[in-house]
Amino acid sequence: MKRFAVTSQNYRTITPHAGKTRRFLIYDAGPETDPKLVDKLDLPKDQCLHEWGNKDGHPIFEMDVVIAGTCGVNFVQKLGNRGVEAIPTPETDPETAIRKYFASTLPVDEVHDHHC
């Protein structure tokens, strides 16, 4: 069983800009189980990962996988250093994305090199 955070500013679809996202759908899922929505995060502005920096204790650091519409190199590295896999995808449906993740059919976009 894995814990997924899906970027979703509207709580319906996968949305872009993972580092600045404050709303996440949290799912538990496994290869043989359907994704189960277990929580919705609505973080304060200072808790978006772009603002958080490298401090410990962010709730997204407890996830196994983050699925996002888009994400940058720094986002992927920051999560990877915490053992969290970050995947940018053009897929817009959260549960479909999780199912495709386990089937190894999730389309993956390029990670962007953002300079802020």
Buried (B, 14 or more C-beta within 10 A) or exposed (E): EBBBBBBBBEBEBBBBBBBBBBBBBBBBBEEEEEBEBEEEBEBEEEBBBBEBEEEEEBEBBEBBBBBBBBBBEBBBEBBEEBEBBBBBBEBEEBBBBBBBBBEEEBEEBEBBEBEE
